[in-house]
Amino acid sequence: MTRSVGIVGFRGYSGAELVRILGGHTHVDPVLIEHRSDSAAEVLPRGAQRIKTIACNPDAVAAEKLAVVFLATPPEVSMELTPWLLRTGAKVIDLSGAFRLRTAENYKQWYKADHTEPELLGEAAYGLPEFCRERIKGARLVSNPGCYPTAANLAIKPLLHRGVIDRSAGIVCDAKSGVSGAGRKPSMKTSFCEVTENFSAYSLLTHRHVPEVLMNSGLQAAEFSFVAQLIPIDRGILETIYFKGSGNVTGEAIVGIYEDFYRDEPFVRVYDPGTVPDVRAVQQTNFCDIGVTYDPATKRGVVVSVIDNLVKGAAGQAVQNMNLVLGYPEQEGLV
């Protein structure tokens, strides 16, 4: 028996990716929830023409008895919809940043807006399964991580946990993303003529994904420098993370830490010492690939962490979370 799950924001890049992934899931039937009254004439995502569409109101959603509703919407829309969606009995998996931070003060600092549902911040489970699996399983509200923090935390946390990074030297994360990470809404900065044959940095020292890295890694702000950069590809994130080692650690030992940490994780792949992944290795997949190069003589280390920003960085991870919430095999629909 299948269960119905809803998608709000199905015309955006992450929402369209949800339509694609859920179309191949054997345990659920996707339902499109039309939130925007001005979007009826817009082109639907591939495959969506055959999917049931309902209005975005409590009566219509309750009538469908949806097990989960995915919100691929801006934060302000997620805050508007989440309370009444939860009252219909549906679990909510939010792909925006609305519920990722733990306090309304932090939200205002990084998102430059007031949080309208602060009582839900403490309830929301942070949806990074590799670190938060047990809490996700019992949650009725899951906040999907940002794409940049997903790649960064999976790369940094195991090394901090084992104490092989000299934190006094700081960690630098140089992150590059494809243009789909900016969303589908047209803008001058992401138009073809601005992006093609170009390479630009943005939100220096103020990127709203930084607090997610600090919150999950345990780093302090002074220990972590993050720069986001836009590259002229459609999808994919590659983060080059620089650190200084502590003690007499070797490259083989660092790889061993990753292998031990992620031994039972289905979506993290660790490369041999001195070998690093590229974006093409993970495009259209829910994998995070990690490779490290380390020089014991100078104690300089470089970790390369890559994901597809629309899959492990958004829709794929959201489906991974749904599988945990609903008790399905974690890899269902994703491999």
N, C-alpha and C positions, 0 to 999 in steps of 0.2 A: 504494500500500500504506500502510495506517495503522499507527501504533504505539500500544501501550497505555500509559497514564499513570495513576498512582494518586493518590488524594486521601485524606489522613487529616485528620479534623476537618471532614468535609463537612456536619455539621449546624449549625456556627456560621455567622455572617453571611458571613465571608470564604470559608469552604469552600463554602457554598451558592452564592456568586457564582462560584466556580470551576466548579461543576457547570453553572451557566447558560452561562458563556462557552465552556467546553470542549465543551458540547453542540452548538455551532455551528462548531466547528473542523473543517476538512476533512481534517486529517492525523493526528488522534489519536482514540483511543477511551478515554474515562474509565472507571476502575475505582474503586469505593468501597472503602476499606480501613477496616474496623470495628475501632476501637481500644478503645472503651469497652464493657465487658461489660454495663453496665446501661442501654444506650441502644436496645435492640431495639424497644421500644414507642414510641419518640419518632417524631414526624412527620418524614419525609424531605423534603429540599428539593424544590421543583418540578422535575419532570423526572427525578428520581433513581430513581423506581420502575422505570424501564426499564433501569437501569444495573447491571451485574454488581457484586456485593459479595463481598469475600473477608475472611478473618480477618487480623489484623495480627500475623503471625509470619513468620520468615525463609523457611520452607518454602513457604507460600502465596504470598508475594510473589515469590520466586525462580521458582516455577512459572509465573507470569504473564509473566515476562520484561519487566518494566516498564522503559520507557526513562527515565522521570522519576517521582518521587514528590513531590507537594506536601504540605507539613506546615502545615496551618492549625490549629496546636496551641499551647498555652502553652509558654514556653521550656523548662521542665523536661521536658516530654514530647518536644520536639524534640531535646534533648540525649540522651534515652534511646533514641530510635529511629534517629537519623541514622547512628551507626556501623555498625549491622548492615544498614541499608538500603543503604548504600554498598557493603558487602561482597556484596550480591546482584547488583551490577552496575548498579543504578539510579543516575541522577543525582538529587540532592535539591535542591529549592527550598523553603527554609524561610521562612514568613511571620511567624514570631515574632522576638523580639529575641535569640535564643540565640546567634547567630554574627555579629551586626552590629559589635560592638566588637572591637578587635584584641587586647586582653589580658584575662586573667582578673581582674586587679586592677580594670580599668575596669568590667568586668561586675559585680563585687561592689559597687563603689561606687554604681552607678546602679540595679542590679536587686536589691540587698540580699540576694544569695544567692551561694553558691559555684558556680563553673562546673565541671561534671563532665567536660567534654571539651575542655580547653584546647588540646590539640594540633591541633584542627580550626579554631581561630580564625584561624591564619595562612593556612590553605588556603582558607577561604571567600571567594568573590568578592562584593563588595558590589554588589547588584543594581539599580543606578541606570543604565540603559542609556545615557542621554545623556552620562554621564561615564565609564562603566566598560565600555563595549561589548566591547572586545577581550578583556579578562580574562574576562568572562562567557562568551564563546563557547567558551573552552577549559576551563571549570570543571566539576567534578563536584559541587560544593557551592556553591549560590548563596544568599546571605542577602538576602531581600527587604527594602528599606528601610522604615522607619516612615512612616506617612502624613504626619505633620507635617514631618519632615525632607525628604520628597520635594518638597512645595510650597515649603519654605523654601530648600533648596539650589538648585532650579531658578531661583528668583528672585534669590538673592544672589550666587552664584558668578560669573556673567558680569560683574557690575559690579565685584566685587573683582578679577577677572582683568584687567580693563582699567584699574584704579586710579582709578575715578571716585568712590569713596566715601571720605570723611574718616573713617578708622578711629578716630582719636582721639576722635571724638564718639560712638562706639558705634552699634550697630544694635539697634533694638527690633522684635521680632516679636510681634504681637498676633494670636493664632491662635484661631479658633472652629471647633468640630467638631460634627457631628450625633451623635446618641446611639448609633448603630450602632458608632461607634469604640470604645465601651466593651465590645463583645462581647455575645453573646446570654445569657450567664449572668445570671439575675435578681439585682438588688441594690436596696437602698433608694435609692441615689443616682440610679439610672437608671429607676426605676419611673415610670409615667405621671404620677402625682399630684405627684411631686417635680420632674419635668422640665417639664411643660406650664406655660406662662405664667411661666417662670423663665429665669434666665440666670446662670451661676455660673462662677467661676474655680477652678482646682484645680492641685495640684502646683507651686505657685509656687516658682521658682528650683531645683526638684529634679526636673523632669520628665525621665524616662529617655530621651526622644528628643533632648535637648539635645546630648549628646556626638556624635551622628551629624551634626548640623549643623556642629559645630566640626571634626570629623574630615574632612569633605568640602569645607568652605569655606576652611579654613585660619585661621579666626578663633580668637582666644584667648577664654577664658571671660569675662574682664573686658570684652571688646568686644561681647558679645552678651547681650541680655536677652530672655527668652522667657516668655510667659504663655499657657497653654492655657485655653480656656473652652468650656463645654458650652452649646449652644443647642438649643431644642426643635424640631429637625427630624430626620428619620430618617437622612439621609446627606448628605455634603458637607463640605468644609473650605474656609474663607476665611481667608487670612492677610494682615494689613495690616502691612507692613514699613516702618519709618521710618528714614531715614538723612540725613546731611548730605553734600552733594556737595563734591568738591574741584576746584580749577581753575575754568575757565570753561565747564563742561559745560552743555548745554541738554537740555530734555526730548526734543527730536527726536534728539539724539545718543545719549541713553540708549536710546531705542527702537531706534535703529540698531544699538547694541551687541547687544541681544537678537536682533534679526532676523539679524544676521551669525552670532551664536553658535549659533542654532537653525535656520539656513537649511535644513539637511538632516534635521532631526528631525521624524518624522511625528506626534509626540504633544504638541508644544509649540506653542501658538498665541499670537502676540504682537499686542496691540491698538495702535491708533493713539495718538499722544501725547494725554494728557488723558482717555483713555477706559479704563475699568476693567471687568473681568468680574464677574459674580455667580455664586453657587453653581448656579443653575438652568442656566447655560450648559454645565456639565460633568457634570451628574448622568447616571448610566448610561453614561458614556463613559470612555475611557482618556486623555483630554486633560488637560493642565495649561495653563490660560489665564493670561496675565500682562499686566497693564496698569500704566502708571506715570504719575504726575503730578509735575512738578518745577517749582519756582519759582527761577529763577536769581538773583533779587534777594536772597533769604534763604538760598539753597542748601539749602532743605528739599525732600526727596523722599519720595514715598510709592509703594510698589509693592504692588499687590494680586495675589495668586497664589491660584488656586482649583483644586481637584481634587475628584473623588469619592473619598472615603476607602476605599470598598470596591472601587474599580476601579483607577485609577492609584495609589491609596494602598495597595492590597493585591492582590486577585486579578488584575486586569487587568495590572498590572506583572509579576506572577508569570508570567502567560502570555506577556507580551512577553519575559521572560527565558528561558522555555522555548523560544520560537521561535528565540532566538539560540543556545541550547545545542544544539538539535537541527537547526539549519541551515535552518529554515523562514523564509519571508518574515516580517519583524518585525511587520507589521500583521495577519497571519493570525488570524482569529477575533475581532479587536478593532475592526474598522470595518465 
